[in-house]
């Protein structure tokens, strides 16, 4: 796992008995990258399986066969847009493929992208170029088009960029106003949904996936020191600072 991920993720895996090996955050082409390390470790270990989640098309197919149909059923086909961020690209690609087929192309598919990712630039300008230096989110944003996303990237209609300040404010707003305890990735998707809804106007239905809980990042998201270090403490209105309970 990249050594920059939250402590809670490492702790959970170790509690479950996993042998967790932190590696530096480096480009995917670097042999030290976690994906390259996982492949090498699997090749050297008897009975090991490398899932290759970024390029394994079973990832995309699972969302085409299950998640997409579930969204279509739950909205009775009265869906105007879907938006989410990408990591492996499997979720967005599989759902895009299904919803485009089910709606005869009517449903708008919108990529939500954090700072440091290059997909927003690719979709809006045609140039694969990172927007910003990095993000507080974990596991989303890409500097490349993965195997899972490649075939369906042209089916995506548009992209929205979501800043860290918008994301962290939504983490706190969802907790305060809705009682929903989500992590930064889910909050980013929610911000994107609001932006898409405003683009479409009143009377439209926009779907997202709330893909993580704040418990995986609580030592960061609710820490005054961490928020200050990231320069986003001021992003939360004063009345939401009551949730900053950690030093």
N, C-alpha and C positions, 0 to 999 in steps of 0.2 A: 504494500500500500504506500502511496505517497506520504512522506513524513510530515506534510503540512496539514493533513486532515485532523479533524477534531479528536480529542482524547477519548470521548465517549465511544467512537467507532472502534478504536483499538481495544478499549476495555471490554466492550461487548463481545468481540470476537475471541478474546482471550478467555473470558468467562465460559464461552461455549466450547473451549478446548482447542481453538485454532492456534497454529504456529504462525504468528504475525511477524512479517519482516519489512520494516520501514525502509523505503528507498528515497533518494532525492527527487525533487521535482525537476524533470529535465524533458526536452523534446522527445516525441515518440520515436524518433529515429536513433536516439541515444541508447546504447546497450544497457544503460542503468535504468531506463524507463521501466515502470512497474509492469507494463504489458510485455515488454521484452524479457524481463526477469521471470515473469510467470511462465512464459513459453519455454524458456531455458530450463527452469526448475522442473516442469512437467516432463520434458524430454529426458531428464536425468533420473526421474523417480518412477519406480515400478508401480503400475496400476494407477498412475496419475492421469487426470484429464484436464486439459487446458480448454476452457470454454470459449476463448477468443471472442468475447462478447461484442467487440466493435465490428468484426467482420463476419461473424457467424449469422447467417441469414435466418436461422431458426428464431432468433431474437425478433426480427421484424415480422416473421410469419405468425408468431404467437399473438402479437397485437392485432394483426390483420384478422386472425381467426377468433379472437376473444374480446379484446378491449374495444375495438371498433364497433362490432355488433352490439356490445353492451351499451355503449354510448348512444347508438342509433335507436335501440329499443327504449332506453330510459327517456329519451326526448321525443318518442313517437315520430321520429323523422322530422320533427319541427326544429331543426338545428340550422343555424346560419353560419357559424364559424367555430373553429376549434383552434386552440393555441397551447403550446407548451415548449419548454426548452429542450435541448438535446445534449446527451452525453455520448452514448453509443449510437444514437440516432434511431434505434429500433422502435421506440414508442411512437415518435412522430411519423416515421416512415410507414409503419404498419397501419396506424390509424388513418393516415392520409390516404393510403391506397384503398382502404375499405370505404371511408366516407365519400371519397370522390366517386367510387363505383356506385354506392348506394344512392347517392343524391344526383347522379348524372352530372357531376361536376359542380353542382350548385354551392355546396358548403365551402366556405373560404378557409383555407389552412394557413395559419400564421405561425412562423417560427419566432419564439421568444429568446432573446440572446443577452447574456450578461457582458460586462466589460471584460476585455481580454480575449474574447472569442472573435473568430473571423467570419462566422456564417452570416451575421447581419450584413456585413459589408458585401459578401459574395451575392446574397440575394438582392440587395438594393442597388448595387453598383456593378456587379459582375466581377469584382476584384476580391480575391481571397486575402484580406488584410485585417489584422487584429484591430479591434476598436477598444482602446484603453489598455492599461498595463496589466490588469488582473481584477479579480472579484472576490467578494466574501463568500460567494456560493461555492459548493463543493460538488464535483461530479458532473457539472454541466458546462457547456461552452466548449467549442472545438476550434482547433487551428487548421482542420482539414475536413474533407467530406469522407465520412467512414463508409465502409462497405455496405452497412445497413441502410445508410441514407442515400447512397449514390443513385440508385435506380429511380427513387421517388423525389429527388430534390427539385426537379422541374415542375412537379405537381404542386409544390408549395407556392401559395399565391403571393405572400409578402412576409416581411419580418419586422419586428419591433425591438428596439434596444431599451433595456431596463437598467438604470443606474443602481449602484449599491445603496444610495440614499433612499431611492424609491422602494427598494426591496426591504430594507431594515424597518422603514416606517410601516410598511404593510405587515411585517411580522407582528409588530406591536398593536396595530389597529385591529387585526383579525383576533388577537387575544382579547383585547379590550372591548370591542364592539360585538363580536360574534362568539367569543369563547372558544375559538379554534386555535389550537396550539401547534403551529406549523413551523417548519424550518425555512431557511432562506430560499431554497429552490421552489417550494410551493408558493411562497410569498411572491417570488418573481413571476411565476405563472399567473398569479392573481392580478398583479399589476398589469401584465400584458393583456389579460382579459378585459380589464377596465379600459385600457387604451383601444382595444379592438371594438369594444362596445360603443365607445365614443365615436369611433370612425364610422360605424355602421348606423348609429342613431337609435332612437327609442324603438321598442317593439321587437328587437332581435334577440335571439338566444345564442349565447356563447358558452362553450364547454371547455373545461380544463381538467387536469388531474392534480390532486394534492398529493404529491409524491414523497413527502418526508415530514417527520414530526420534529418539533423543536428540542425534544429530549436528546436527540443525537448531537446537539450543538449548544446545549444550555450553558455550558461553562464559558462559551464565547458570546452568544447572542444577548445574554443578560448580565454581562460583565462590563462595568464602567471602564475599566482599564483597556479591555480589548476594543470596545467601541471607540474610545479616544485614540487608540493606536491606529485604527483604520480610518480615522477622520470622519466618522459618521454618527457620533454621539448627538450632534446638533440636528440630525435628520429627524429625530423623534420629538414631537411637540412636548412641551413641559409636562402636560397632564399624563403622559405615558411613561414618564421617568420613574413612576412608582414601581414599574416592573423590573427596573435595573436593581436587582437584589444582591449581585455579587460584586466584589471589589474589582 
